[in-house]
Amino acid sequence: MPSHSILGYLVVAAAVAGFILAIAAAQSRSPRANSFLFGALVLSALLQAPAMITGIFDNVAHAETAARVAPYNVFLAASLFTLTCGLVIWRGFNRQVVWDASKRLAFLAGAFGAVALSVALIWIGRLALP
C-alpha cells in the first residue's frame, strides 16, 4: 500500500513537471527546456507502469472497498498511460511541437489532461481506502 501511494504521488509530480516544462519550453523557445520536457514526459510514462501494477494489487487487497471504484481506476490509468505515451511519441518525432503555434495549444492541453487524470486517480484511490 505505501509503495502505491508514493508511486501515485510521483506520477502526479512528473505530470505537473511535464506541464510546467511544456509551458516554459513554449515561452522561452529554449532547447534545454524542450529536452527537460521530453525527459519529464518519459519519466512520467515510466513511473505509471509500476504505479498501475501496484494499484491492481492494492485493489485486490482491498477488494471489499475498492470494488466500487476499480473500473474507474482502470479506465483512468489506461487513459493516462495512453495520453502520456502519445505525448512522448509526439514530442519524440517532432522536437518543435511546443514551438509550433498551430500545435502548441493541443500539446499543452494534453499535458494538462495528464495532470488532471493523475490527480483524479489519486482522489478516487483515496475514496476507496477504508
C-alpha positions as CSV (number, residue, x, y, z in Angstrom):
1,M,0.0,0.0,0.0
2,P,2.6,2.7,0.9
3,S,4.6,1.9,-2.3
4,H,1.5,2.5,-4.4
5,S,0.7,5.8,-2.7
6,I,4.3,7.0,-3.2
7,L,4.3,6.0,-6.9
8,G,0.9,7.7,-7.4
9,Y,2.3,11.0,-6.0
10,L,5.4,10.6,-8.1
11,V,3.3,10.3,-11.2
12,V,1.4,13.4,-10.3
13,A,4.7,15.3,-9.7
14,A,6.1,14.1,-13.0
15,A,2.9,15.1,-14.8
16,V,3.0,18.6,-13.2
17,A,6.6,18.9,-14.1
18,G,5.9,18.0,-17.7
19,F,3.1,20.6,-17.8
20,I,5.2,23.3,-16.3
21,L,8.1,22.5,-18.6
22,A,5.8,22.5,-21.6
23,I,4.8,26.0,-20.8
24,A,8.4,27.0,-20.1
25,A,9.6,25.5,-23.4
26,A,6.8,27.1,-25.3
27,Q,7.5,30.6,-23.9
28,S,11.3,30.5,-23.8
29,R,11.9,28.5,-27.0
30,S,14.9,27.1,-25.2
31,P,16.3,23.7,-26.5
32,R,17.3,22.9,-22.9
33,A,13.7,23.3,-21.6
34,N,12.5,21.3,-24.5
35,S,14.9,18.5,-23.6
36,F,13.8,18.6,-20.0
37,L,10.2,18.4,-21.1
38,F,10.9,15.2,-23.0
39,G,12.7,13.8,-20.0
40,A,9.8,14.6,-17.7
41,L,7.3,13.0,-20.0
42,V,9.4,9.9,-20.4
43,L,9.8,9.7,-16.6
44,S,6.0,10.1,-16.1
45,A,5.3,7.2,-18.5
46,L,7.9,5.0,-16.8
47,L,6.5,5.7,-13.4
48,Q,3.0,4.9,-14.5
49,A,3.6,1.3,-15.3
50,P,4.7,0.3,-11.7
51,A,2.0,2.5,-10.3
52,M,-0.6,0.7,-12.3
53,I,0.7,-2.7,-11.2
54,T,0.8,-1.8,-7.5
55,G,-2.7,-0.2,-8.0
56,I,-4.0,-3.5,-9.2
57,F,-2.5,-5.3,-6.2
58,D,-4.0,-2.6,-4.0
59,N,-7.4,-3.1,-5.5
60,V,-7.2,-6.9,-4.9
61,A,-6.0,-6.4,-1.3
62,H,-8.9,-4.0,-0.5
63,A,-11.5,-5.8,-2.7
64,E,-14.4,-5.1,-0.4
65,T,-13.9,-1.3,-0.5
66,A,-12.2,-0.9,-3.9
67,A,-14.7,-2.8,-5.9
68,R,-16.9,0.2,-6.5
69,V,-14.1,2.3,-7.9
70,A,-11.9,-0.3,-9.6
71,P,-13.4,0.1,-13.1
72,Y,-12.9,3.9,-12.9
73,N,-9.3,3.4,-11.7
74,V,-8.5,1.0,-14.6
75,F,-10.1,3.3,-17.2
76,L,-8.4,6.4,-15.8
77,A,-5.0,4.7,-15.5
78,A,-5.2,3.3,-19.1
79,S,-6.3,6.8,-20.4
80,L,-3.4,8.5,-18.5
81,F,-0.8,6.0,-19.8
82,T,-2.1,6.3,-23.4
83,L,-2.2,10.1,-23.2
84,T,1.3,10.3,-21.8
85,C,2.8,7.8,-24.3
86,G,1.1,9.8,-27.1
87,L,2.7,13.0,-25.8
88,V,6.1,11.3,-25.6
89,I,5.8,9.9,-29.1
90,W,4.5,13.2,-30.5
91,R,7.4,15.2,-28.9
92,G,9.9,12.4,-29.9
93,F,9.0,12.7,-33.6
94,N,8.5,16.5,-33.6
95,R,11.0,18.4,-31.4
96,Q,9.4,21.7,-32.5
97,V,5.9,20.7,-31.3
98,V,5.8,23.2,-28.4
99,W,7.2,26.0,-30.6
100,D,4.7,25.4,-33.5
101,A,1.8,27.8,-32.9
102,S,-0.7,25.5,-34.6
103,K,0.1,22.5,-32.4
104,R,1.2,24.2,-29.1
105,L,-2.3,24.5,-27.6
106,A,-3.1,20.8,-28.3
107,F,0.1,19.7,-26.7
108,L,-0.4,21.9,-23.7
109,A,-4.0,20.6,-23.4
110,G,-2.7,17.1,-23.5
111,A,-0.1,17.9,-20.8
112,F,-2.8,19.5,-18.6
113,G,-5.0,16.4,-19.2
114,A,-2.3,14.2,-17.9
115,V,-2.1,16.3,-14.7
116,A,-5.9,16.2,-14.4
117,L,-6.1,12.4,-14.9
118,S,-3.3,11.7,-12.4
119,V,-4.9,13.9,-9.8
120,A,-8.3,12.2,-10.4
121,L,-6.7,8.8,-9.9
122,I,-5.2,9.9,-6.6
123,W,-8.5,11.4,-5.5
124,I,-10.6,8.3,-6.5
125,G,-8.0,6.0,-4.9
126,R,-8.4,7.9,-1.6
127,L,-12.1,7.4,-1.8
128,A,-11.7,3.6,-1.9
129,L,-9.5,3.3,1.1
130,P,-11.1,2.3,4.4
